């Protein structure tokens, strides 16, 4: 339940006066800790600079790739922005909108597995595993399941997530 409340769009919180009705959201940082087999741990939170340093301890390539990851999600949100608050957008509507600007992104996001998307950006397994968890949250599917990239898409493009958290 807490996960879903954190994904509420700010407009929904405001329009329903949820704070006045008792909703309190707290930033918890780090919000994700990934224990690695070699004894190290990856702790990610709400500070992008600290996250970049933390990721660089595992892979400098992946730390450098984070800006491309964030830019990709910003592109997706901008391409589909008007679908966000008009009710339940279908996968077909989302695909059609995204295909207007990028055919390959539309195919990857609507039909692909989250691991396929992550392979475009990240090189190290610990970072891919850390980010892949979002592509399976609440869906009862695995990261190699076709369609798991779409779960990540809904979370990042249609929630209150600012897309700058991994």
C-alpha positions in Angstrom: 0.0 0.0 0.0 2.8 2.5 0.9 4.4 1.8 -2.5 1.2 2.8 -4.4 0.6 5.9 -2.3 4.1 7.1 -3.1 3.2 6.8 -6.8 0.2 9.1 -6.6 0.5 12.0 -9.0 0.7 15.4 -7.2 -2.4 16.6 -9.1 -4.4 13.7 -7.6 -3.2 14.4 -4.0 -4.1 18.1 -4.5 -7.5 17.6 -6.2 -8.7 15.1 -3.7 -7.3 17.2 -0.8 -5.6 14.0 0.5 -3.2 15.8 2.8 -6.1 17.6 4.5 -7.7 14.1 4.9 -4.6 12.8 6.7 -2.3 11.6 3.9 1.4 12.1 4.9 4.1 11.0 2.5 7.7 10.7 3.7 10.8 10.4 1.7 12.8 7.5 2.9 16.5 7.5 1.9 18.0 5.1 1.1 14.8 3.6 -0.2 16.5 0.6 -1.8 19.5 -1.5 -0.5 20.7 -4.3 -2.7 23.0 -6.8 -1.1 25.6 -8.2 -3.5 27.1 -11.7 -3.4 30.6 -10.3 -2.9 29.6 -8.6 0.4 29.2 -5.1 -0.9 25.8 -3.4 -0.9 24.2 -0.8 -3.2 22.2 1.8 -1.3 20.0 4.1 -3.5 18.0 7.1 -2.2 16.5 10.4 -3.3 19.8 12.2 -3.8 20.9 11.9 -7.5 24.5 12.9 -6.7 24.8 10.4 -3.9 23.2 7.7 -6.1 25.7 8.4 -8.9 28.6 8.0 -6.4 27.1 4.8 -5.1 26.6 3.4 -8.6 30.1 4.4 -9.6 31.4 2.2 -6.8 29.9 -0.7 -8.7 30.3 0.5 -12.3 31.5 3.9 -13.6 29.9 3.0 -17.0 26.5 2.6 -15.3 26.9 5.8 -13.3 27.6 7.7 -16.5 24.6 5.9 -18.2 22.1 7.2 -15.6 21.8 10.6 -17.3 20.7 8.8 -20.5 18.3 6.6 -18.6 16.7 9.7 -17.0 16.6 11.5 -20.4 14.9 8.5 -22.0 12.1 8.5 -19.4 11.7 12.3 -19.8 11.3 11.7 -23.6 8.6 9.0 -22.9 6.7 11.3 -20.6 6.8 14.2 -23.0 5.7 12.0 -25.9 2.7 10.7 -23.9 2.0 13.6 -21.6 -1.6 14.3 -22.6 -2.6 10.6 -22.0 -1.6 10.8 -18.4 -4.6 12.4 -16.8 -7.3 11.5 -19.3 -8.4 8.3 -17.6 -7.1 4.9 -18.4 -4.9 5.0 -21.4 -4.8 1.7 -23.2 -1.6 0.1 -24.3 -2.7 0.7 -27.9 -3.1 4.4 -27.3 0.3 4.5 -25.6 2.0 2.6 -28.5 0.4 4.8 -31.2 1.5 8.0 -29.4 5.1 6.7 -28.9 5.3 5.3 -32.5 4.8 8.8 -33.8 8.2 9.8 -32.5 10.2 6.6 -32.0 9.2 3.2 -33.5 11.9 1.2 -31.7 11.1 2.7 -28.3 7.4 1.9 -28.8 8.1 -1.8 -29.6 10.6 -2.2 -26.7 8.4 -0.6 -24.1 5.1 -2.2 -25.2 6.4 -5.7 -26.0 9.8 -6.1 -24.5 11.1 -7.4 -21.2 12.6 -5.0 -18.7 16.0 -6.7 -19.1 16.0 -5.8 -22.8 15.5 -2.2 -22.0 18.1 -2.2 -19.3 20.7 -3.8 -21.6 20.4 -0.6 -23.8 21.7 1.5 -20.8 23.6 -0.6 -18.2 26.5 -3.0 -18.2 26.7 -4.4 -14.7 24.3 -7.1 -13.3 24.0 -5.4 -9.9 22.7 -2.2 -11.4 20.4 -3.9 -13.9 19.0 -6.1 -11.1 18.4 -3.1 -8.9 16.5 -1.2 -11.6 14.7 -4.3 -12.9 12.8 -4.7 -9.7 10.6 -1.8 -10.7 9.7 -3.6 -13.9 8.1 -6.4 -12.0 6.6 -4.7 -9.0 3.0 -5.8 -8.4 2.8 -7.7 -11.7 3.7 -11.2 -10.6 6.1 -11.5 -13.5 9.8 -11.8 -13.9 12.3 -9.4 -15.5 12.6 -11.6 -18.6 8.8 -11.8 -19.1 7.6 -10.1 -22.3 5.7 -7.0 -21.2 7.6 -6.3 -18.0 9.1 -3.1 -19.6 5.5 -1.8 -19.8 5.2 -2.1 -16.1 8.2 0.1 -15.7 6.8 2.5 -18.2 3.5 2.9 -16.4 5.3 3.5 -13.1 7.6 6.1 -14.5 5.4 7.8 -17.1 2.1 7.7 -15.4 2.8 8.1 -11.7 4.0 10.9 -9.5 7.6 9.5 -9.9 9.8 12.2 -11.3 11.7 9.5 -13.2 14.9 10.4 -11.5 15.0 7.5 -9.1 16.3 4.2 -10.1 
